[in-house]
């Protein structure tokens, strides 16, 4: 599995992420070609090498052209350009109608959907009613889709990220003067590790936060990996710490049988018990490896339920969405864990009651557990008019005897 780890000591923005991916080896001409498939008029892409402090980096600029000036090719800086408002549906339609690879569409769609949920939460409205301002502009769309294209061109299967610096001070946006991080960015950073480095500037933009917090399977320390390439993407600001995003590309170096899983949790105290079955079914349908409920006592002595779902890292966003849609929760948390698991397979064993499928686990090639499928045990017990316990005990005994050597049949 190829992974990308984004190291963001001085912040993150969409163009910085694109720059880092180009610097790490994503072909710039291919990036331009893929973005042209959006059929989005009014922008050009520029790549240049810059120095940030004593360090070289790649700067990727998105030049947005006013329609009135398109014939002249004159480009306006982002700050001076009028941003047309778009809603989530319009952006998703634009992405869906493009000729981009399916994985690019899926990642970009998830990012904008999460942005819409954050904006809806901040402004007290619904996702359908949200109108993007800056994050719906041409340059923001190019930033988000461009980052997803860069990951695709580099063959990245999973994204990981360092803690993000929150910055500080104030910024003026479409909704007036606001504290940094802005409310939308702060909403996106929920559940993600952040640090205050003392810098009073906007270090993480909404698009930067949306890209990294949506796509990252884990955040914090770099996972074990064999590094194949390193790329540096430059930002616009000149800071005491060079305004750079650094990306490490490499292969996972976990031992055989060891894998990263994510534990997704939420705590609820106001949900009808009958609804849990539907929640759990949708979680399994959405890729959960396991789901279970734990009763807890919450503040003010209220009884509550902690729902825990285990999944592979790239299913976190989908499972979170299910929880937001199917339960009254307003927050979902997740933590990455390392898991070691035994090699396992299903083998059919001929027992005194006929063929029974067994789940067989091995450690270094030696059988350590052999468990008959209980649904089949129940079927046999019902068919023969026997207690299920008697059939189960006999099947276990036959299984232990027959699986001490090589399995009799597969």
Beta strands, then each sheet from edge to edge (+ up, - down):
strand 1: 2-7
strand 2: 43-52
strand 3: 55-64
strand 4: 86-87
strand 5: 131-132
strand 6: 158-161
strand 7: 164-165
strand 8: 170-173
strand 9: 176-179
strand 10: 194-195
strand 11: 216-219
strand 12: 225-234
strand 13: 244-252
strand 14: 258-268
strand 15: 290-297
strand 16: 303-312
strand 17: 333-340
strand 18: 343-351
strand 19: 354-363
strand 20: 366-372
sheet 1: 11+ 6+ 1+ 13- 12+
sheet 2: 2+ 3-
sheet 3: 4+ 5-
sheet 4: 7+ 10+
sheet 5: 8+ 9-
sheet 6: 15+ 16- 14+ 17-
sheet 7: 18+ 19- 20+
end
